[in-house]
Amino acid sequence: MSYNNSSGLGRPSSGKRRLKDLLRQRDNRFCADCNAPDPKWASANIGVFLCLKCCGVHRSLGTNISKVLSVTLDEWSNDEIDAMIEIGGNASANSIYEAYFPEGISKPGPDASHEERSKFIRSKYEQQAFLKPSLRISSNTNKKSVLQSSVSRKLMDTFRSSSSTKPEGNVQYIGILKIKVLKGTNLAVRDMLSSDPYVVLSLGQQKVQTAVVGSNLNPVWNEELLLSIPEQFGPVKLQVFDHDTFSADDIMGEAEVDIQPMITSAMAYGDAARFANMQIGKWLKSHDNALIEDSTVNIVDGKVKQGVQLKLQNVESGTLDLELEWEPLDQ
């Protein structure tokens, strides 16, 4: 599976153009380590974009751990650019490097002190403290290529080796995503005093929908919908409609669900039944997504699950609660 399946990044003539296209993606517009906006630096072998303050700490780690380059000022090799694009940027890397935080540990903010920032970054990359234990590797400066010795590349290899694909026509599927549509809250009025809402989920050519709940702005569905996930996938598109008998159904808001953090984390861990209940990943709230709060990926009773609360977009009001569950085809 490719991490940058939805990026649309090919191989145009300018390597810097490809890099800047990656930087413009929504999850890469904030520093991977402190969420400061507009990062202009990157760790080429880890595959993340960084602010100036975090960049300074990364330089102190040594190039065997983090090779820091300016997005605009430094010269990048094609291999370095390919590595950044292959990893996919901050969301892909953080879903594994920040798979779980021990109690009492939190991510520093943009205004964190140098000491707090340094402690977190060293724990994250040098000690690999928030990584799945079986994926932790020791740094080795004798490797021919820093890129080959990076944790990110090892994680990519582990991810690929644990992926199992089964064909259906010309499409290779890697698993089933169960999405339980739980409830809506304070949905928009589209009839005289209320609405008759239902939810539509789509991924590629697949489209599934819930039942219609009549005359209710706070509907409870508790309805499970299934989507087959191919090797290359984008976000799940969600739309809420008001059912009308004699005219076209009215839109009541929409949102996108980024399923990459969940699937990346699940693939990295393999058989979830072998682990105790724990957090293994996270989809971070940002200005560019519909999350109400950070959404954690967890192993719960041997299953990979994720609770998601969304603020509906392009509408005057409304939120939606979902519960996701991942089921790989090799189980």
C-alpha positions as CSV (number, residue, x, y, z in Angstrom):
1,M,0.0,0.0,0.0
2,S,1.2,3.5,-0.8
3,Y,1.1,6.2,1.9
4,N,0.6,8.9,-0.6
5,N,-2.3,7.3,-2.5
6,S,-4.4,10.5,-2.5
7,S,-1.7,13.0,-2.9
8,G,-1.7,13.1,-6.7
9,L,2.1,13.4,-6.6
10,G,3.7,12.1,-9.7
11,R,7.2,12.8,-10.9
12,P,7.1,16.3,-12.5
13,S,10.4,17.8,-13.7
14,S,11.1,19.8,-10.6
15,G,11.9,17.9,-7.5
16,K,11.3,21.0,-5.3
17,R,7.8,21.3,-6.9
18,R,7.0,17.7,-5.7
19,L,8.3,18.5,-2.3
20,K,6.3,21.7,-2.0
21,D,3.1,19.9,-3.2
22,L,3.6,17.4,-0.3
23,L,4.1,20.3,2.1
24,R,0.8,21.9,1.0
25,Q,-1.2,18.8,2.0
26,R,-3.3,19.7,5.1
27,D,-1.5,17.4,7.6
28,N,1.9,18.8,6.6
29,R,1.0,22.5,7.2
30,F,1.8,22.1,10.9
31,C,5.0,21.0,12.6
32,A,5.0,17.2,13.3
33,D,6.4,17.7,16.8
34,C,4.7,20.8,18.2
35,N,1.9,21.7,15.8
36,A,3.4,25.1,15.0
37,P,1.9,26.4,11.7
38,D,3.8,26.8,8.4
39,P,6.8,24.5,8.8
40,K,9.7,25.2,6.4
41,W,12.1,22.4,7.4
42,A,11.9,18.7,7.1
43,S,13.6,15.5,8.4
44,A,14.4,13.7,5.1
45,N,14.9,10.3,6.6
46,I,12.1,10.4,9.1
47,G,9.7,11.9,6.6
48,V,8.2,14.8,8.6
49,F,7.9,18.6,8.3
50,L,9.2,20.8,11.1
51,C,9.2,24.3,12.5
52,L,12.5,26.2,13.1
53,K,12.5,25.5,16.8
54,C,12.0,21.7,16.5
55,C,14.4,21.7,13.6
56,G,17.2,22.8,16.0
57,V,16.5,19.9,18.3
58,H,16.5,17.5,15.3
59,R,20.0,18.7,14.2
60,S,21.3,17.9,17.7
61,L,20.2,14.2,17.2
62,G,22.7,13.7,14.5
63,T,22.1,12.7,10.8
64,N,22.0,9.0,11.6
65,I,18.7,9.7,13.3
66,S,17.4,12.8,11.6
67,K,18.7,14.5,8.5
68,V,17.4,18.0,8.5
69,L,17.0,20.0,5.3
70,S,15.3,23.3,4.4
71,V,12.3,22.9,2.1
72,T,13.2,26.1,0.2
73,L,17.0,26.7,0.7
74,D,18.7,23.3,0.6
75,E,19.4,21.0,-2.3
76,W,17.5,17.7,-2.1
77,S,18.4,14.5,-3.9
78,N,15.8,12.6,-5.8
79,D,16.1,9.8,-3.2
80,E,15.4,12.1,-0.4
81,I,12.4,13.6,-2.1
82,D,11.1,10.1,-3.0
83,A,11.5,9.0,0.6
84,M,9.5,12.0,1.9
85,I,6.7,11.3,-0.6
86,E,6.7,7.5,0.0
87,I,6.3,8.0,3.8
88,G,3.5,10.6,3.1
89,G,4.4,13.3,5.7
90,N,3.3,14.0,9.2
91,A,0.1,12.1,9.6
92,S,1.6,8.8,8.3
93,A,4.7,9.1,10.4
94,N,3.0,10.3,13.6
95,S,0.4,7.5,13.5
96,I,3.3,5.2,14.3
97,Y,5.9,7.4,16.1
98,E,3.2,8.7,18.4
99,A,1.3,5.4,18.5
100,Y,0.7,5.8,22.2
101,F,1.8,8.1,25.0
102,P,2.5,6.8,28.5
103,E,0.6,8.3,31.3
104,G,1.8,11.8,32.1
105,I,3.4,12.4,28.7
106,S,1.9,15.0,26.3
107,K,2.9,16.6,23.1
108,P,4.5,20.1,23.4
109,G,2.8,23.1,21.9
110,P,4.2,25.8,19.6
111,D,5.2,27.9,22.7
112,A,7.0,25.1,24.6
113,S,10.4,25.7,26.1
114,H,13.5,24.4,24.5
115,E,13.9,21.9,27.4
116,E,10.4,20.5,27.0
117,R,10.7,20.4,23.2
118,S,14.1,18.6,23.4
119,K,12.9,16.0,25.9
120,F,9.9,15.1,23.8
121,I,11.7,14.9,20.5
122,R,14.5,12.8,21.9
123,S,12.0,10.4,23.5
124,K,10.0,10.2,20.2
125,Y,12.9,9.6,17.8
126,E,16.1,8.8,19.7
127,Q,14.5,6.5,22.3
128,Q,11.5,5.6,20.2
129,A,9.5,5.6,23.4
130,F,6.1,6.0,21.8
131,L,6.6,3.4,19.1
132,K,5.4,-0.2,19.1
133,P,8.2,-2.0,20.9
134,S,8.8,-4.6,18.2
135,L,9.5,-1.9,15.6
136,R,12.2,-0.1,17.7
137,I,15.6,-0.3,16.1
138,S,19.0,1.0,17.0
139,S,20.7,3.7,15.1
140,N,23.7,2.6,13.0
141,T,26.0,5.2,11.5
142,N,27.8,2.5,9.4
143,K,24.9,2.0,7.1
144,K,25.7,3.0,3.5
145,S,22.5,5.1,3.3
146,V,20.9,7.1,6.1
147,L,17.6,6.6,4.3
148,Q,18.0,2.9,4.5
149,S,18.7,2.9,8.2
150,S,15.8,5.2,9.1
151,V,13.1,4.0,11.4
152,S,10.5,5.3,8.9
153,R,11.8,2.9,6.2
154,K,11.7,0.0,8.6
155,L,8.2,0.9,9.5
156,M,7.3,1.0,5.8
157,D,8.8,-2.4,5.2
158,T,7.0,-3.9,8.2
159,F,3.7,-2.3,7.1
160,R,4.1,-3.8,3.6
161,S,5.1,-7.3,4.8
162,S,2.1,-7.4,7.2
163,S,-0.3,-6.4,4.5
164,S,-2.4,-9.1,2.9
165,T,-4.3,-8.5,-0.3
166,K,-7.1,-10.4,-2.0
167,P,-8.1,-9.6,-5.5
168,E,-11.6,-8.7,-6.7
169,G,-11.5,-8.0,-10.4
170,N,-8.7,-5.5,-11.0
171,V,-8.9,-4.2,-7.4
172,Q,-6.7,-5.5,-4.6
173,Y,-8.5,-5.2,-1.2
174,I,-6.7,-5.2,2.2
175,G,-9.6,-5.2,4.6
176,I,-13.1,-4.3,5.7
177,L,-13.9,-1.0,7.5
178,K,-17.0,-1.2,9.7
179,I,-18.4,2.2,10.3
180,K,-21.2,2.4,13.0
181,V,-23.1,5.6,12.5
182,L,-24.1,6.3,16.1
183,K,-26.1,9.6,16.2
184,G,-26.4,13.1,15.0
185,T,-26.8,16.2,17.2
186,N,-28.4,19.5,16.4
187,L,-28.8,18.8,12.7
188,A,-30.0,21.5,10.3
189,V,-33.7,22.1,9.7
190,R,-34.6,21.5,6.0
191,D,-38.4,21.0,6.3
192,M,-40.9,23.3,8.1
193,L,-39.7,22.6,11.6
194,S,-37.5,19.5,11.3
195,S,-35.7,17.2,8.9
196,D,-35.8,13.5,7.9
197,P,-32.0,12.7,8.0
198,Y,-30.0,9.9,6.6
199,V,-26.2,9.4,6.2
200,V,-24.4,8.4,3.0
201,L,-20.8,7.1,3.1
202,S,-18.7,6.8,-0.1
203,L,-15.3,5.5,-0.9
204,G,-14.4,5.4,-4.6
205,Q,-17.3,3.7,-6.4
206,Q,-18.7,2.3,-3.2
207,K,-21.7,4.0,-1.5
208,V,-23.7,2.9,1.5
209,Q,-26.3,4.7,3.6
210,T,-28.3,4.5,6.8
211,A,-32.0,4.3,7.2
212,V,-34.1,7.6,7.2
213,V,-35.0,8.8,10.7
214,G,-38.3,10.8,10.4
215,S,-38.7,14.3,11.8
216,N,-35.7,14.3,14.1
217,L,-32.8,16.8,14.4
218,N,-31.0,14.5,17.0
219,P,-31.4,11.1,15.3
220,V,-30.0,7.9,16.8
221,W,-29.0,5.3,14.2
222,N,-26.6,2.8,15.8
223,E,-26.4,1.4,12.3
224,E,-23.3,-0.4,11.0
225,L,-22.2,0.1,7.4
226,L,-19.4,-1.7,5.6
227,L,-16.8,-0.6,3.1
228,S,-14.1,-2.7,1.4
229,I,-10.7,-0.9,1.6
230,P,-8.5,-1.2,-1.5
231,E,-4.7,-1.0,-1.5
232,Q,-4.9,2.6,-2.6
233,F,-7.5,4.6,-0.8
234,G,-8.5,8.1,0.1
235,P,-10.7,9.5,2.8
236,V,-14.3,8.3,3.3
237,K,-16.7,11.0,2.2
238,L,-19.7,11.5,4.5
239,Q,-22.9,13.4,3.6
240,V,-26.1,13.9,5.5
241,F,-29.3,14.4,3.6
242,D,-32.9,15.3,4.3
243,H,-35.3,12.8,2.7
244,D,-38.0,14.5,0.6
245,T,-40.8,12.5,-1.0
246,F,-41.7,14.9,-3.9
247,S,-38.4,16.7,-4.6
248,A,-34.6,16.1,-4.5
249,D,-33.2,15.4,-1.1
250,D,-31.6,18.4,0.5
251,I,-28.0,18.3,1.8
252,M,-27.6,18.7,5.5
253,G,-23.8,18.9,5.7
254,E,-20.7,16.8,4.9
255,A,-17.3,15.8,6.2
256,E,-14.3,13.6,5.3
257,V,-13.0,10.8,7.5
258,D,-9.2,10.2,7.2
259,I,-8.9,6.5,7.6
260,Q,-5.1,6.4,7.0
261,P,-4.0,6.8,10.7
262,M,-6.2,3.8,11.7
263,I,-5.2,1.5,8.9
264,T,-1.5,2.4,9.1
265,S,-1.5,1.7,12.9
266,A,-3.5,-1.5,12.5
267,M,-1.1,-2.9,9.9
268,A,1.9,-2.0,11.9
269,Y,0.7,-3.9,14.9
270,G,-0.6,-6.9,13.0
271,D,-2.9,-9.3,14.9
272,A,-4.6,-7.1,17.4
273,A,-5.8,-10.1,19.4
274,R,-2.2,-10.6,20.7
275,F,-2.3,-7.2,22.5
276,A,-3.9,-5.9,25.6
277,N,-6.2,-2.9,25.4
278,M,-4.0,0.1,24.4
279,Q,-3.8,3.2,22.2
280,I,-1.9,2.6,19.0
281,G,-2.5,5.7,16.9
282,K,-4.2,9.0,16.6
283,W,-5.9,11.2,14.0
284,L,-5.2,14.8,15.0
285,K,-7.7,17.6,15.0
286,S,-6.6,20.5,12.7
287,H,-8.0,23.6,11.0
288,D,-8.3,21.5,7.8
289,N,-10.5,18.6,9.0
290,A,-13.9,18.2,10.6
291,L,-12.8,16.6,13.9
292,I,-14.2,18.1,17.1
293,E,-11.3,16.6,19.1
294,D,-8.4,14.3,18.5
295,S,-9.5,10.8,17.6
296,T,-7.5,7.9,19.0
297,V,-7.0,4.5,17.5
298,N,-7.2,1.8,20.1
299,I,-7.0,-2.0,20.5
300,V,-10.2,-2.9,22.5
301,D,-10.8,-6.6,23.3
302,G,-8.6,-7.7,20.4
303,K,-10.1,-5.4,17.8
304,V,-8.9,-2.1,16.3
305,K,-11.4,0.6,17.0
306,Q,-11.7,4.4,16.7
307,G,-14.3,6.8,17.9
308,V,-14.8,9.9,15.8
309,Q,-16.8,13.1,16.4
310,L,-17.3,15.3,13.4
311,K,-18.6,18.8,13.0
312,L,-20.5,18.8,9.7
313,Q,-19.1,21.2,7.1
314,N,-20.9,23.7,4.7
315,V,-24.0,23.8,6.9
316,E,-25.3,26.0,9.7
317,S,-25.2,23.3,12.4
318,G,-24.8,19.6,13.2
319,T,-22.4,17.0,14.6
320,L,-22.1,13.3,13.9
321,D,-20.7,10.5,16.1
322,L,-19.1,7.4,14.5
323,E,-17.3,4.3,15.6
324,L,-14.9,2.7,13.3
325,E,-13.6,-0.9,13.4
326,W,-10.9,-2.4,11.1
327,E,-10.9,-6.0,10.0
328,P,-8.0,-7.1,7.8
329,L,-8.7,-9.7,5.2
330,D,-5.9,-12.0,6.5
331,Q,-7.8,-12.7,9.7
